[in-house]
Amino acid sequence: MKKLFVTLCFLLSIIVLSGCNNIDNLHKGEETTKDGKVKIIEYGDYKCSYCKKVEQHVLPKLKENDIDKDKVDYQFVNIAILGDDALLGSRAGHAVQQYAPKQYLAFQKRMFEQQPKSEKNWITKKLIDKQIDALKIDNQKKAKIKEAYKSKQSSAWKVAKKDQQQAKKDGVTVAPTVYVGGEKLEDPYKYANYKRLIDKHTQNDKDN
C-alpha cells in the first residue's frame, strides 16, 4: 500500500511538472513577427485586479517606448475566466479590434479604469457602450462595434469563445500570464523585466 502511494505521488509530480513545463514553453519559437517585432502575449481578463496592475504600471511605458515605436507586437488574449460579464467584455474588445484596431489599447485602458474593488458582475452593455462612445472614431464605427459585440452571429462572439477555449486547451488558468519573445515572465508587474527580454530578442534578430 505504501509503495502504491509513493508511486501515485511520483506520477502526480511528473504530471504537475510536465504541465508547468508546457506552460513555460507555450510560445517557444514565437520570438518575433515576420517584420522583426518582438511578440508580447498577455493572457488576462478585464475583471482581474492583477491584470489591472500590469495595465497601470507596465502598459504606459510599453506603449510609449516600444509599441508606438514599432518595436513590439502586443496582443491581449482575454481568457474571460471571471464570470459571464468577463466574456461580454472580451466580445466588445474583439469588436473594437475588428472595426477600430488603432483604438483597441484605449478601449482596454478604459475598461480597466472602470474595474471596481469588488468581484461583482460589473461589465454591462451600458458600461461598454459608454467606453465605446469615448473612443476617437466616427459614429458609424461606434455603431458597428456595438452591433458586433451584441450579436451572436458576429466574429467577435466567435473569436472571444475561441480565445477562452484555446487558453483552456493550453492550460493557461492564471491571469495575467505574459510571454515576451516566447519566454514566460515570472514577474509581469515590472517594465524592466519586459525591457530586458525585448532588448535580448531585438539583438538576436539583428545578429541573425
DRENPA-3360 file (N, C-alpha, C; in nm, 2 decimals, always signed):
BEGIN
1 = MKKLFVTL = +0.08/-0.12/+0.00/+0.00/+0.00/+0.00/+0.09/+0.13/+0.00 ~ +0.19/+0.12/+0.08/+0.28/+0.23/+0.09/+0.35/+0.26/-0.04 ~ +0.39/+0.15/-0.11/+0.46/+0.16/-0.24/+0.37/+0.22/-0.34 ~ +0.24/+0.18/-0.34/+0.14/+0.23/-0.43/+0.12/+0.38/-0.41 ~ +0.12/+0.42/-0.28/+0.10/+0.57/-0.25/+0.22/+0.65/-0.31 ~ +0.34/+0.60/-0.28/+0.46/+0.66/-0.33/+0.46/+0.67/-0.48 ~ +0.42/+0.56/-0.55/+0.42/+0.56/-0.70/+0.32/+0.66/-0.75 ~ +0.20/+0.67/-0.68/+0.10/+0.77/-0.73/+0.15/+0.91/-0.71;
9 = CFLLSIIV = +0.22/+0.94/-0.60/+0.27/+1.07/-0.57/+0.38/+1.11/-0.68 ~ +0.46/+1.01/-0.71/+0.56/+1.03/-0.81/+0.50/+1.06/-0.95 ~ +0.40/+0.99/-0.99/+0.33/+1.01/-1.12/+0.26/+1.15/-1.12 ~ +0.20/+1.18/-1.01/+0.14/+1.31/-1.00/+0.24/+1.43/-1.01 ~ +0.35/+1.41/-0.95/+0.46/+1.52/-0.96/+0.51/+1.53/-1.10 ~ +0.51/+1.42/-1.17/+0.56/+1.43/-1.31/+0.45/+1.50/-1.40 ~ +0.32/+1.47/-1.37/+0.22/+1.54/-1.44/+0.22/+1.69/-1.42 ~ +0.24/+1.73/-1.29/+0.24/+1.87/-1.25/+0.36/+1.94/-1.31;
17 = LSGCNNID = +0.48/+1.88/-1.31/+0.60/+1.94/-1.36/+0.59/+1.95/-1.52 ~ +0.52/+1.85/-1.58/+0.50/+1.85/-1.72/+0.41/+1.96/-1.76 ~ +0.31/+1.99/-1.68/+0.21/+2.10/-1.70/+0.28/+2.23/-1.69 ~ +0.37/+2.25/-1.59/+0.44/+2.37/-1.57/+0.54/+2.39/-1.69 ~ +0.60/+2.28/-1.73/+0.69/+2.29/-1.84/+0.62/+2.33/-1.97 ~ +0.50/+2.28/-1.99/+0.43/+2.31/-2.11/+0.39/+2.46/-2.11 ~ +0.35/+2.51/-2.00/+0.31/+2.65/-1.99/+0.44/+2.74/-2.02 ~ +0.55/+2.70/-1.96/+0.67/+2.78/-1.98/+0.71/+2.79/-2.13;
25 = NLHKGEET = +0.69/+2.68/-2.20/+0.73/+2.67/-2.34/+0.62/+2.69/-2.44 ~ +0.51/+2.74/-2.39/+0.39/+2.75/-2.47/+0.41/+2.83/-2.60 ~ +0.49/+2.93/-2.59/+0.52/+3.02/-2.71/+0.66/+3.01/-2.75 ~ +0.73/+2.90/-2.72/+0.87/+2.89/-2.76/+0.87/+2.88/-2.91 ~ +0.97/+2.96/-2.97/+0.98/+2.96/-3.12/+0.90/+3.07/-3.18 ~ +0.83/+3.15/-3.09/+0.75/+3.26/-3.14/+0.81/+3.40/-3.09 ~ +0.94/+3.41/-3.11/+1.01/+3.53/-3.06/+0.96/+3.66/-3.12 ~ +0.96/+3.66/-3.26/+0.93/+3.79/-3.33/+0.83/+3.76/-3.44;
33 = TKDGKVKI = +0.78/+3.87/-3.49/+0.69/+3.86/-3.61/+0.78/+3.86/-3.74 ~ +0.72/+3.85/-3.85/+0.79/+3.84/-3.98/+0.87/+3.97/-4.00 ~ +0.81/+4.08/-3.95/+0.88/+4.21/-3.97/+0.97/+4.25/-3.86 ~ +1.00/+4.16/-3.77/+1.11/+4.18/-3.67/+1.06/+4.23/-3.53 ~ +0.93/+4.25/-3.52/+0.88/+4.30/-3.39/+0.88/+4.19/-3.28 ~ +0.92/+4.22/-3.16/+0.92/+4.12/-3.05/+0.77/+4.10/-3.01 ~ +0.73/+3.97/-3.00/+0.60/+3.94/-2.97/+0.58/+3.94/-2.82 ~ +0.47/+4.01/-2.77/+0.43/+4.01/-2.63/+0.29/+3.96/-2.63;
41 = IEYGDYKC = +0.26/+3.86/-2.56/+0.13/+3.80/-2.55/+0.09/+3.80/-2.40 ~ -0.02/+3.87/-2.37/-0.07/+3.87/-2.23/-0.20/+3.80/-2.22 ~ -0.21/+3.70/-2.14/-0.34/+3.63/-2.12/-0.40/+3.70/-1.99 ~ -0.51/+3.76/-2.01/-0.57/+3.83/-1.90/-0.72/+3.84/-1.90 ~ -0.78/+3.92/-1.82/-0.92/+3.94/-1.80/-0.95/+4.08/-1.75 ~ -1.04/+4.15/-1.81/-1.07/+4.29/-1.77/-1.11/+4.30/-1.62 ~ -1.16/+4.18/-1.57/-1.20/+4.18/-1.43/-1.09/+4.15/-1.33 ~ -0.98/+4.11/-1.38/-0.86/+4.07/-1.30/-0.79/+4.19/-1.24;
49 = SYCKKVEQ = -0.78/+4.20/-1.11/-0.72/+4.31/-1.04/-0.57/+4.31/-1.07 ~ -0.51/+4.19/-1.08/-0.36/+4.18/-1.11/-0.33/+4.22/-1.25 ~ -0.43/+4.20/-1.34/-0.41/+4.24/-1.48/-0.42/+4.40/-1.48 ~ -0.50/+4.45/-1.40/-0.51/+4.60/-1.39/-0.37/+4.66/-1.35 ~ -0.30/+4.59/-1.26/-0.17/+4.64/-1.22/-0.07/+4.64/-1.34 ~ -0.08/+4.54/-1.43/+0.00/+4.54/-1.55/-0.04/+4.66/-1.64 ~ -0.17/+4.68/-1.65/-0.22/+4.79/-1.73/-0.17/+4.93/-1.68 ~ -0.17/+4.94/-1.55/-0.14/+5.07/-1.49/+0.01/+5.10/-1.48;
57 = HVLPKLKE = +0.09/+4.99/-1.45/+0.23/+5.01/-1.42/+0.32/+4.98/-1.54 ~ +0.27/+4.89/-1.63/+0.36/+4.85/-1.74/+0.32/+4.91/-1.88 ~ +0.19/+4.90/-1.91/+0.14/+4.94/-2.04/+0.18/+5.08/-2.08 ~ +0.17/+5.18/-1.99/+0.21/+5.31/-2.04/+0.35/+5.32/-2.09 ~ +0.45/+5.26/-2.02/+0.59/+5.26/-2.06/+0.60/+5.17/-2.19 ~ +0.54/+5.06/-2.19/+0.55/+4.97/-2.30/+0.49/+5.04/-2.43 ~ +0.38/+5.11/-2.41/+0.33/+5.18/-2.53/+0.42/+5.29/-2.58 ~ +0.47/+5.37/-2.49/+0.55/+5.48/-2.53/+0.68/+5.44/-2.58;
65 = NDIDKDKV = +0.75/+5.34/-2.52/+0.88/+5.31/-2.56/+0.89/+5.20/-2.67 ~ +0.79/+5.12/-2.68/+0.80/+5.00/-2.76/+0.69/+4.98/-2.86 ~ +0.56/+4.99/-2.82/+0.45/+4.97/-2.91/+0.44/+5.08/-3.01 ~ +0.45/+5.20/-2.97/+0.43/+5.32/-3.06/+0.55/+5.33/-3.15 ~ +0.67/+5.27/-3.11/+0.79/+5.28/-3.20/+0.81/+5.15/-3.28 ~ +0.70/+5.07/-3.29/+0.70/+4.95/-3.37/+0.81/+4.85/-3.33 ~ +0.85/+4.85/-3.21/+0.95/+4.75/-3.16/+0.88/+4.62/-3.12 ~ +0.76/+4.63/-3.08/+0.69/+4.50/-3.03/+0.55/+4.49/-3.09;
73 = DYQFVNIA = +0.51/+4.37/-3.09/+0.37/+4.33/-3.13/+0.30/+4.28/-3.01 ~ +0.21/+4.37/-2.95/+0.14/+4.34/-2.83/+0.00/+4.28/-2.86 ~ -0.02/+4.17/-2.79/-0.15/+4.10/-2.80/-0.21/+4.07/-2.67 ~ -0.34/+4.11/-2.64/-0.41/+4.08/-2.52/-0.50/+3.96/-2.55 ~ -0.48/+3.85/-2.49/-0.57/+3.73/-2.51/-0.67/+3.73/-2.39 ~ -0.79/+3.76/-2.41/-0.89/+3.77/-2.30/-0.94/+3.63/-2.27 ~ -0.89/+3.57/-2.16/-0.94/+3.44/-2.13/-1.07/+3.43/-2.06 ~ -1.12/+3.55/-2.01/-1.26/+3.56/-1.96/-1.30/+3.45/-1.87;
81 = ILGDDALL = -1.22/+3.44/-1.76/-1.25/+3.33/-1.66/-1.32/+3.38/-1.54 ~ -1.35/+3.51/-1.53/-1.41/+3.56/-1.40/-1.56/+3.59/-1.42 ~ -1.63/+3.52/-1.49/-1.78/+3.53/-1.50/-1.83/+3.56/-1.64 ~ -1.96/+3.55/-1.65/-2.02/+3.57/-1.78/-2.00/+3.72/-1.84 ~ -1.99/+3.81/-1.74/-1.97/+3.95/-1.79/-1.83/+3.97/-1.84 ~ -1.74/+3.89/-1.79/-1.60/+3.89/-1.84/-1.60/+3.86/-1.99 ~ -1.68/+3.76/-2.03/-1.69/+3.71/-2.17/-1.76/+3.82/-2.25 ~ -1.85/+3.90/-2.20/-1.91/+4.01/-2.26/-1.81/+4.11/-2.30;
89 = GSRAGHAV = -1.72/+4.14/-2.20/-1.61/+4.24/-2.22/-1.52/+4.19/-2.33 ~ -1.49/+4.06/-2.33/-1.40/+4.01/-2.43/-1.46/+4.03/-2.57 ~ -1.59/+4.00/-2.59/-1.66/+4.02/-2.72/-1.64/+4.17/-2.76 ~ -1.66/+4.26/-2.67/-1.65/+4.40/-2.70/-1.51/+4.44/-2.75 ~ -1.41/+4.38/-2.68/-1.27/+4.41/-2.71/-1.24/+4.36/-2.86 ~ -1.29/+4.24/-2.89/-1.27/+4.19/-3.03/-1.34/+4.27/-3.13 ~ -1.46/+4.32/-3.10/-1.53/+4.41/-3.19/-1.45/+4.54/-3.22 ~ -1.39/+4.59/-3.11/-1.31/+4.71/-3.13/-1.19/+4.68/-3.22;
97 = QQYAPKQY = -1.13/+4.57/-3.19/-1.01/+4.53/-3.27/-1.05/+4.51/-3.42 ~ -1.17/+4.46/-3.44/-1.22/+4.44/-3.58/-1.24/+4.57/-3.66 ~ -1.31/+4.67/-3.59/-1.35/+4.79/-3.66/-1.27/+4.91/-3.63 ~ -1.19/+4.91/-3.52/-1.11/+5.03/-3.49/-0.98/+4.98/-3.42 ~ -0.90/+4.90/-3.49/-0.78/+4.84/-3.42/-0.68/+4.94/-3.35 ~ -0.67/+5.05/-3.41/-0.58/+5.15/-3.35/-0.63/+5.21/-3.22 ~ -0.76/+5.19/-3.19/-0.82/+5.24/-3.07/-0.84/+5.13/-2.96 ~ -0.79/+5.01/-3.00/-0.81/+4.90/-2.90/-0.74/+4.92/-2.76;
105 = LAFQKRMF = -0.62/+4.97/-2.76/-0.55/+4.99/-2.64/-0.62/+5.10/-2.55 ~ -0.68/+5.20/-2.62/-0.75/+5.30/-2.55/-0.88/+5.24/-2.48 ~ -0.94/+5.15/-2.55/-1.06/+5.08/-2.50/-1.02/+4.99/-2.38 ~ -0.91/+4.92/-2.40/-0.86/+4.83/-2.29/-0.83/+4.91/-2.17 ~ -0.76/+5.02/-2.18/-0.73/+5.11/-2.07/-0.86/+5.16/-2.00 ~ -0.96/+5.20/-2.08/-1.08/+5.25/-2.02/-1.16/+5.14/-1.94 ~ -1.15/+5.01/-2.00/-1.22/+4.90/-1.93/-1.15/+4.87/-1.79 ~ -1.02/+4.87/-1.79/-0.96/+4.85/-1.66/-0.98/+4.97/-1.56;
113 = EQQPKSEK = -1.00/+5.09/-1.61/-1.02/+5.20/-1.53/-1.16/+5.19/-1.46 ~ -1.25/+5.12/-1.52/-1.39/+5.10/-1.47/-1.39/+4.99/-1.36 ~ -1.29/+4.92/-1.35/-1.29/+4.80/-1.26/-1.31/+4.84/-1.11 ~ -1.41/+4.79/-1.05/-1.43/+4.82/-0.90/-1.34/+4.73/-0.81 ~ -1.34/+4.75/-0.69/-1.26/+4.67/-0.59/-1.34/+4.54/-0.55 ~ -1.46/+4.53/-0.59/-1.54/+4.41/-0.56/-1.53/+4.31/-0.68 ~ -1.58/+4.19/-0.66/-1.58/+4.09/-0.76/-1.72/+4.07/-0.82 ~ -1.80/+4.16/-0.80/-1.94/+4.15/-0.85/-1.94/+4.16/-1.01;
121 = NWITKKLI = -2.05/+4.13/-1.07/-2.07/+4.15/-1.21/-2.08/+4.30/-1.24 ~ -1.98/+4.36/-1.31/-1.99/+4.50/-1.33/-1.98/+4.53/-1.48 ~ -1.94/+4.44/-1.56/-1.93/+4.47/-1.71/-2.07/+4.45/-1.77 ~ -2.13/+4.56/-1.80/-2.26/+4.56/-1.86/-2.26/+4.62/-2.00 ~ -2.36/+4.60/-2.08/-2.37/+4.66/-2.21/-2.37/+4.82/-2.20 ~ -2.44/+4.87/-2.10/-2.44/+5.01/-2.08/-2.30/+5.07/-2.05 ~ -2.22/+5.00/-1.96/-2.09/+5.04/-1.93/-2.00/+5.03/-2.06 ~ -2.01/+4.92/-2.13/-1.93/+4.90/-2.25/-1.96/+5.01/-2.36;
129 = DKQIDALK = -2.09/+5.04/-2.38/-2.13/+5.14/-2.48/-2.07/+5.28/-2.44 ~ -2.06/+5.31/-2.31/-2.01/+5.43/-2.27/-1.86/+5.44/-2.31 ~ -1.78/+5.33/-2.29/-1.64/+5.33/-2.32/-1.62/+5.34/-2.48 ~ -1.71/+5.28/-2.55/-1.70/+5.28/-2.70/-1.73/+5.43/-2.75 ~ -1.83/+5.49/-2.68/-1.86/+5.63/-2.72/-1.75/+5.73/-2.69 ~ -1.66/+5.69/-2.60/-1.55/+5.78/-2.57/-1.43/+5.76/-2.66 ~ -1.43/+5.66/-2.75/-1.32/+5.64/-2.84/-1.32/+5.74/-2.95 ~ -1.20/+5.77/-3.00/-1.19/+5.88/-3.11/-1.21/+5.82/-3.25;
137 = IDNQKKAK = -1.34/+5.78/-3.27/-1.38/+5.72/-3.40/-1.51/+5.78/-3.44 ~ -1.55/+5.76/-3.56/-1.68/+5.82/-3.61/-1.79/+5.73/-3.56 ~ -1.91/+5.79/-3.56/-2.03/+5.73/-3.51/-2.07/+5.60/-3.58 ~ -2.03/+5.59/-3.71/-2.06/+5.47/-3.79/-1.99/+5.35/-3.73 ~ -1.86/+5.38/-3.70/-1.78/+5.27/-3.65/-1.82/+5.23/-3.51 ~ -1.86/+5.33/-3.43/-1.91/+5.30/-3.30/-2.04/+5.21/-3.30 ~ -2.12/+5.24/-3.40/-2.25/+5.16/-3.42/-2.21/+5.02/-3.46 ~ -2.12/+5.00/-3.55/-2.08/+4.87/-3.59/-2.02/+4.79/-3.48;
145 = IKEAYKSK = -1.94/+4.85/-3.39/-1.88/+4.78/-3.28/-1.98/+4.74/-3.18 ~ -2.08/+4.82/-3.15/-2.19/+4.79/-3.06/-2.27/+4.68/-3.11 ~ -2.30/+4.68/-3.24/-2.38/+4.57/-3.30/-2.30/+4.44/-3.30 ~ -2.17/+4.45/-3.33/-2.09/+4.32/-3.33/-2.08/+4.25/-3.20 ~ -2.06/+4.33/-3.09/-2.03/+4.26/-2.96/-2.17/+4.21/-2.90 ~ -2.28/+4.26/-2.95/-2.41/+4.22/-2.90/-2.47/+4.11/-2.99 ~ -2.42/+4.08/-3.10/-2.47/+3.98/-3.19/-2.41/+3.84/-3.18 ~ -2.49/+3.74/-3.16/-2.44/+3.60/-3.15/-2.37/+3.55/-3.28;
153 = QSSAWKVA = -2.41/+3.61/-3.39/-2.36/+3.57/-3.52/-2.23/+3.64/-3.56 ~ -2.18/+3.73/-3.48/-2.07/+3.81/-3.52/-1.94/+3.73/-3.50 ~ -1.83/+3.78/-3.56/-1.70/+3.72/-3.55/-1.65/+3.75/-3.41 ~ -1.69/+3.86/-3.35/-1.64/+3.90/-3.21/-1.68/+3.79/-3.11 ~ -1.80/+3.74/-3.12/-1.85/+3.63/-3.04/-1.77/+3.51/-3.06 ~ -1.75/+3.47/-3.18/-1.67/+3.35/-3.21/-1.53/+3.36/-3.17 ~ -1.46/+3.47/-3.19/-1.32/+3.48/-3.15/-1.30/+3.49/-3.00 ~ -1.40/+3.55/-2.93/-1.39/+3.56/-2.79/-1.40/+3.42/-2.73;
161 = KKDQQQAK = -1.49/+3.34/-2.78/-1.51/+3.20/-2.73/-1.39/+3.12/-2.77 ~ -1.33/+3.14/-2.89/-1.21/+3.07/-2.93/-1.09/+3.10/-2.84 ~ -1.08/+3.23/-2.80/-0.97/+3.26/-2.70/-0.99/+3.19/-2.57 ~ -1.11/+3.18/-2.52/-1.14/+3.11/-2.40/-1.10/+2.96/-2.41 ~ -1.14/+2.90/-2.52/-1.12/+2.76/-2.54/-0.97/+2.73/-2.56 ~ -0.90/+2.82/-2.63/-0.76/+2.80/-2.66/-0.68/+2.80/-2.53 ~ -0.71/+2.90/-2.44/-0.64/+2.92/-2.32/-0.66/+2.79/-2.23 ~ -0.78/+2.74/-2.23/-0.81/+2.62/-2.15/-0.74/+2.50/-2.20;
169 = KDGVTVAP = -0.73/+2.49/-2.34/-0.66/+2.38/-2.40/-0.51/+2.39/-2.37 ~ -0.45/+2.51/-2.37/-0.31/+2.53/-2.34/-0.28/+2.52/-2.20 ~ -0.38/+2.52/-2.11/-0.35/+2.51/-1.97/-0.33/+2.64/-1.90 ~ -0.36/+2.75/-1.96/-0.35/+2.89/-1.90/-0.47/+2.91/-1.81 ~ -0.44/+2.91/-1.68/-0.55/+2.93/-1.59/-0.53/+3.05/-1.49 ~ -0.41/+3.11/-1.51/-0.38/+3.22/-1.42/-0.37/+3.35/-1.50 ~ -0.43/+3.46/-1.45/-0.42/+3.59/-1.52/-0.36/+3.69/-1.42 ~ -0.26/+3.76/-1.47/-0.20/+3.76/-1.60/-0.09/+3.66/-1.62;
177 = TVYVGGEK = -0.09/+3.60/-1.74/+0.03/+3.52/-1.78/+0.08/+3.59/-1.90 ~ +0.21/+3.62/-1.90/+0.27/+3.70/-2.00/+0.39/+3.64/-2.06 ~ +0.40/+3.64/-2.20/+0.52/+3.59/-2.27/+0.58/+3.71/-2.35 ~ +0.71/+3.72/-2.34/+0.78/+3.82/-2.42/+0.89/+3.75/-2.50 ~ +0.88/+3.76/-2.63/+0.97/+3.69/-2.72/+0.97/+3.54/-2.70 ~ +0.85/+3.49/-2.66/+0.84/+3.34/-2.64/+0.88/+3.29/-2.50 ~ +0.92/+3.38/-2.42/+0.96/+3.35/-2.28/+0.86/+3.39/-2.18 ~ +0.82/+3.31/-2.09/+0.72/+3.34/-1.99/+0.79/+3.43/-1.88;
185 = LEDPYKYA = +0.72/+3.54/-1.85/+0.77/+3.62/-1.74/+0.72/+3.57/-1.60 ~ +0.82/+3.56/-1.51/+0.78/+3.52/-1.38/+0.72/+3.64/-1.30 ~ +0.77/+3.76/-1.33/+0.71/+3.88/-1.27/+0.67/+3.98/-1.38 ~ +0.54/+3.98/-1.41/+0.49/+4.06/-1.52/+0.46/+4.21/-1.47 ~ +0.49/+4.24/-1.35/+0.44/+4.37/-1.30/+0.55/+4.48/-1.30 ~ +0.67/+4.45/-1.36/+0.77/+4.55/-1.37/+0.82/+4.56/-1.51 ~ +0.82/+4.69/-1.56/+0.85/+4.71/-1.70/+1.00/+4.66/-1.73 ~ +1.09/+4.67/-1.64/+1.22/+4.63/-1.66/+1.24/+4.49/-1.71;
193 = NYKRLIDK = +1.15/+4.40/-1.66/+1.15/+4.26/-1.70/+1.11/+4.25/-1.85 ~ +1.02/+4.33/-1.89/+0.98/+4.33/-2.03/+1.10/+4.38/-2.12 ~ +1.15/+4.49/-2.07/+1.26/+4.56/-2.15/+1.38/+4.47/-2.17 ~ +1.41/+4.39/-2.07/+1.53/+4.30/-2.07/+1.51/+4.20/-2.19 ~ +1.39/+4.14/-2.20/+1.37/+4.04/-2.30/+1.34/+4.11/-2.44 ~ +1.29/+4.22/-2.44/+1.27/+4.29/-2.57/+1.41/+4.32/-2.63 ~ +1.50/+4.38/-2.54/+1.63/+4.41/-2.59/+1.71/+4.28/-2.63 ~ +1.69/+4.17/-2.56/+1.75/+4.05/-2.59/+1.71/+3.99/-2.73;
201 = HTQNDKDN = +1.58/+3.99/-2.75/+1.53/+3.93/-2.88/+1.55/+4.03/-2.99 ~ +1.56/+4.16/-2.97/+1.59/+4.26/-3.07/+1.73/+4.24/-3.12 ~ +1.82/+4.21/-3.02/+1.96/+4.19/-3.06/+1.98/+4.06/-3.13 ~ +1.91/+3.96/-3.08/+1.92/+3.83/-3.15/+1.87/+3.84/-3.30 ~ +1.76/+3.92/-3.32/+1.71/+3.93/-3.45/+1.81/+4.00/-3.54 ~ +1.89/+4.10/-3.49/+1.99/+4.17/-3.56/+2.11/+4.08/-3.59 ~ +2.14/+3.99/-3.50/+2.26/+3.90/-3.52/+2.23/+3.80/-3.63 ~ +2.10/+3.77/-3.64/+2.06/+3.67/-3.74/+2.04/+3.73/-3.87;
% end
